Amino acid sequence: MYDVAIIGGGPAGSSAAIFTAKAGKKTIVIDSDQSVTKRAWVENHYGTEGITGPDLVALGKKQAAGFGTEFVTAKATKLTAGGGAVTIETEEGTYEARHVIIATGMFADVAEHSGVRTKPGTEPRIKTIIDCGPDGRTNLANVWAAGTIAGVSMHTIITAGDGAQVAINVISELNGERYVDHDVLKA
């Protein structure tokens, strides 16, 4: 069983995975490889002067993998929560995790098929989002939402930050105390 399963490998999902894996949580990202970021040219992302969407996505995945995140290419179809775990059904097989973060961008399918409450989107071209709290919690036990699907602006820098924020909340829940991840320069 994984500590954290993240559905979606775009900026929100991979950013969440960087934090959970770096915190020592066994992390898997289930990614259908449909991120809209893969069609973008990005000049407004802090820390880069300009980068293609595919390069940004690949860099985020590489960084998360460097901390031990496992990636699988599959489309998640349904979540079932119970007994302190969440079962993730995909077209390729089944996975189980203590917590799940849905970071599927514009796609609400898995949420809608799983009983996760949704509501009309707030961004242009975003039809449906997950109805979650400011911390990312949904109505389904141990299921969280991050990024565009959670109602934040679909700019990569914002979705990546939201993925990190939700990951910190999940790690804090797993640890039973507030988690902080700050590295310092070595003298």
N, C-alpha and C positions, 0 to 999 in steps of 0.2 A: 504494500500500500504506500502511496505517495503522501507526503505531508500536504503538498499543494499541487493541484493540477490547474493549468491555465489554458483556457480555450481561446486561441488566437495568438499569432506570433508577430503581429505588427508592433508599432511603437509602444502601445499600452501593455500588451502581453509580454513582450520581451523585456521591457523595463521592469515589470513586476517580477519576472523570472530572475533578473539580475539580483534584485534585493533578496528574494526568498532563498535562492541557491547560495548566495554569499553569506546568508545568515545560517547556513548549514541545514536548511530544510530540503528534504528530498523532493525535487521539483520536476514536473513534466509539462511540456507545452504541446498541446494538440492543435496543430495548425493545418487548415485546409488550403493554405497558400493562395488566399483570395484578397489579401490586404490591398486596399485602394492606394495605399502609400507606394505600392510597387509601380504606380503609373505617374508618380509625382516628380517634379523638380523642386528641391527645397533650398531656399536661400534665407529663410527666416528662422533657422534652428540654431539656438545658442551653441557655440563651440565648433561650428562648421561655417566655412565661407560659401558653401554651395555644394550640394550633394544630390545625387539621383535618389529617388525613392527606393529603388532596388538595392542600392549600396547602403542606404541608411538601415533598411530592414536586415540586410545581411550582417552589417556591423553589430547591430543590437543582438541578433541571434548568436553571433560569434562570442560576444562579451558574456552573454548568459551561459553559453556552453562552457566557456572558460571557468566558470564557477561551479560547473557540474550539472547544469540543466540538461535533461534529456528531451530531445525533440522527436516527435512523430508526425508524419504527414497523414492526416485523416480528418474527416468531417464529423464533428460531434453532432449527434442527433437527439439525445435525450439525457437528462440528469434525473437521478432518483436519490433523494436524501433519506437517511434513517440510520439509527444505531451509531451515531457519531461519525458517519462517513457518507460520501457521495459517490454513487456509481455513475460513470460517464460511459454511455453507449456511443460507439462510433460505427461508421460503415466498415471499419477494419477490425474491430474487436472492442473489448470492454476494459476500462481502467477504474481504479478506485483510489480516492484521496480523502484526507480528513477535511480539506477545504478546497473549493473550486472558485477561480476567478474567471468570469466571462468577460473577454476582451475582444469581442467579435466585430468591432467597428460598426458598420451599417447593417449588420445581419442579426436579426432577432429570432431566427428560426429555433435555435436550441432552447432559448428562454421560453418561447411560446409553447413548444412541445413538452416543456417540463413543469409547467404551472408557475413559472416565475412571472410576477406581475409586470406588465408593460404599460406604457402610456404613449400618447403622440409625441413625436420628436420635436425638438426645439431648434435645431439647426436646419438651414436650407438643405433640401434633398434627403433629410433623415426622417423617414416615415415613422419609425417606432423606436423607442428606447426602453430600457429597463427602469422600472419604478424602484429606485433604491435610495437609501439614506445618504447623507453627506460622507459617511465613512465607507460607502460602497456596499453595505449589507442589503440583501434582497429579502423577500418574504420566505424564501426557501432556506432551511437551516444549513449553515456552513457554505452558502453560495453567495458570492460577492460579484460586483460588476465594476469595470474600470474602462475609462476612455470614452469614445464616442457613444458606445452602446449604453453608457451610464449617464449620458446627457451632457457631457462636457464638449467644448468646441473641438472640431475635428482637426485642428492644427497639430502637427506631429509633436511639437514641443509641449503642448498642453496635454495631449493624450499620454505621452511618455511620463510626464509628471504625475498625472492621475494614477497611472499604473503603479508607479513607485509608492504613492500615498496609500493606495489600497493594499499593496504588499506589506507595507509597514504595519497597517492595521491587522492584517492576517497574522503576521509574525508575532505581534504583540498578543493577540488572542492565543496563539499556540504556546507562547512562553509564559502567559499569565501575568505579564508586566509590560509596560511600555518599552518598545524596542527602539534604539537609536543606532544608526550606522554612520559613523563619522571616521574617516581615515585621516591621519596626519602625516605630514612630510617627515621623513626620517632625517635627523640632523647629520 
